[in-house]
Amino acid sequence: AQSVTQLDSHVSVSEGTPVLLRCNYSSSYSPSLFWYVQHPNKGLQLLLKYTSAATLVKGINGFEAEFKKSETSFHLTKPSAHMSDAAEYFCVVSPYNQGGKLIFGQGTELSVKP
Amino acid sequence: EAGVAQSPRYKIIEKRQSVAFWCNPISGHATLYWYQQILGQGPKLLIQFQNNGVVDDSQLPKDRFSAERLKGVDSTLKIQPAKLEDSAVYLCASSLDRVGQGNTEAFFGQGTRLTVV
């Protein structure tokens, strides 16, 4: 069965330091992968997506993620955290040939300290 | 381009009452999803439509939940009767086609926060 595991439920960083949010997936074939961000009382916003093109994907607000098939990982990174990055982040997999189904991870809450 | 519209934004009902949520997807989007997000958890798919047909409703509690998308555009999700554990945010999303085909992505509405007391 396809699934997504976000390895940290909460990550805390200081402003200006790097961000790493970890995601592992299981899928029988090459899936599409996404990262969404959810600010309090706001809808889910797409940060970036991987759809079998370049393995290093750049997204909005300086975020990027690298698809590593051998490790079944799709970790999200940002070189320098900003206070406005504090939010909940979801890793999402859409398994190949599953009719566009979207499977969410449990989420990682990112806190940014001044 | 207008986003995915949902209403109401908030709803408080007593257990055993019924409630309905409405979603208007982005114009031209064939795929529509309803998700349930319980506090502290990731969204869980309830039902997925492709135009007005159901693609996946395997996790929809069909004894109390129902959803329709009669003309392949707007959709309504209903709960009858509601239970305390139905308290959650109900999210609607739409995509141009099935995600994974081409460069398709899903766009989400702001959700309806349901509180059952």
Chai-1 contact restraints between the chains, C-beta under 6 A:
chainA,res_idxA,chainB,res_idxB,connection_type,confidence,min_distance_angstrom,max_distance_angstrom,comment,restraint_id
A,S32,B,G100,contact,1.0,0.0,6.0,A-B,restraint_1
A,G43,B,F108,contact,1.0,0.0,6.0,A-B,restraint_2
A,G43,B,G109,contact,1.0,0.0,6.0,A-B,restraint_3
A,G43,B,Q110,contact,1.0,0.0,6.0,A-B,restraint_4
A,L44,B,F108,contact,1.0,0.0,6.0,A-B,restraint_5
A,L46,B,E105,contact,1.0,0.0,6.0,A-B,restraint_6
A,K49,B,E105,contact,1.0,0.0,6.0,A-B,restraint_7
A,F90,B,G42,contact,1.0,0.0,6.0,A-B,restraint_8
A,S94,B,V99,contact,1.0,0.0,6.0,A-B,restraint_9
A,S94,B,G100,contact,1.0,0.0,6.0,A-B,restraint_10
A,G99,B,V55,contact,1.0,0.0,6.0,A-B,restraint_11
A,G99,B,R98,contact,1.0,0.0,6.0,A-B,restraint_12
A,G100,B,T31,contact,1.0,0.0,6.0,A-B,restraint_13
A,G100,B,R98,contact,1.0,0.0,6.0,A-B,restraint_14
A,G100,B,V99,contact,1.0,0.0,6.0,A-B,restraint_15
A,G100,B,G100,contact,1.0,0.0,6.0,A-B,restraint_16
A,F104,B,G42,contact,1.0,0.0,6.0,A-B,restraint_17
A,F104,B,P43,contact,1.0,0.0,6.0,A-B,restraint_18
A,G105,B,G42,contact,1.0,0.0,6.0,A-B,restraint_19
A,Q106,B,G42,contact,1.0,0.0,6.0,A-B,restraint_20
A,G107,B,G42,contact,1.0,0.0,6.0,A-B,restraint_21
